[in-house]
Amino acid sequence: MKALDVLGGKCVRCGFSDERALQVDHINGNGIAHRKQFGNQTRFYKHIIEGTTEGLQLLCANCNAIKRVENKEYVNYEHTVQTAEGES
C-alpha cells in the first residue's frame, strides 16, 4: 500500500514490515477525530500519499496496542484497567 510506503514501510518502534499488521498511528493521539475530517479511510490514505504525514507514524499492531496502554489513549482507560483487574 502506497500510504504505508510513504510512512517508511515498517514499524518505527520495532522494524516489523509485514503490511498486514501495520497501522497508521497519530503520534499525539486524537486519531479518531482527525480521521473523521476525511469522511472515509480512502481519503485519509490519499492525504498521506499526497505527502501530509506530520504527526503520523507507522506502528505494527503490537507496538500500537502497547503505545495506547502506555499513553492511556483509550476512551475509558480507568474502566478498562479496573475490568482487567477483576473490579467492576
Contacts in CASP RR format, 6 or more apart in sequence:
PFRMAT RR
TARGET T0000
AUTHOR 0000-0000-0000
METHOD contacts of the structure
MODEL  1
MKALDVLGGKCVRCGFSDERALQVDHINGNGIAHRKQFGNQTRFYKHIIE
GTTEGLQLLCANCNAIKRVENKEYVNYEHTVQTAEGES
1 19 0 8 1.000
1 45 0 8 1.000
2 45 0 8 1.000
2 49 0 8 1.000
3 24 0 8 1.000
3 45 0 8 1.000
3 48 0 8 1.000
3 49 0 8 1.000
4 19 0 8 1.000
4 22 0 8 1.000
4 24 0 8 1.000
4 58 0 8 1.000
6 48 0 8 1.000
6 49 0 8 1.000
6 51 0 8 1.000
6 53 0 8 1.000
7 24 0 8 1.000
7 48 0 8 1.000
7 53 0 8 1.000
7 56 0 8 1.000
7 57 0 8 1.000
7 58 0 8 1.000
8 58 0 8 1.000
9 17 0 8 1.000
9 19 0 8 1.000
9 22 0 8 1.000
9 58 0 8 1.000
10 16 0 8 1.000
10 17 0 8 1.000
10 22 0 8 1.000
10 58 0 8 1.000
11 17 0 8 1.000
11 22 0 8 1.000
11 58 0 8 1.000
11 59 0 8 1.000
11 60 0 8 1.000
11 63 0 8 1.000
12 57 0 8 1.000
12 58 0 8 1.000
12 59 0 8 1.000
13 59 0 8 1.000
13 60 0 8 1.000
13 63 0 8 1.000
13 67 0 8 1.000
14 60 0 8 1.000
14 62 0 8 1.000
14 63 0 8 1.000
15 60 0 8 1.000
16 22 0 8 1.000
16 60 0 8 1.000
16 62 0 8 1.000
16 63 0 8 1.000
18 60 0 8 1.000
21 60 0 8 1.000
21 61 0 8 1.000
21 62 0 8 1.000
22 58 0 8 1.000
22 59 0 8 1.000
22 60 0 8 1.000
22 61 0 8 1.000
23 58 0 8 1.000
23 59 0 8 1.000
23 60 0 8 1.000
23 61 0 8 1.000
23 64 0 8 1.000
24 44 0 8 1.000
24 45 0 8 1.000
24 48 0 8 1.000
24 56 0 8 1.000
24 57 0 8 1.000
24 58 0 8 1.000
25 56 0 8 1.000
25 57 0 8 1.000
25 58 0 8 1.000
25 59 0 8 1.000
25 64 0 8 1.000
25 67 0 8 1.000
26 34 0 8 1.000
26 55 0 8 1.000
26 56 0 8 1.000
27 55 0 8 1.000
27 56 0 8 1.000
27 57 0 8 1.000
28 55 0 8 1.000
29 71 0 8 1.000
29 73 0 8 1.000
35 41 0 8 1.000
35 44 0 8 1.000
38 44 0 8 1.000
38 47 0 8 1.000
48 56 0 8 1.000
59 67 0 8 1.000
67 73 0 8 1.000
68 74 0 8 1.000
74 80 0 8 1.000
82 88 0 8 1.000
END
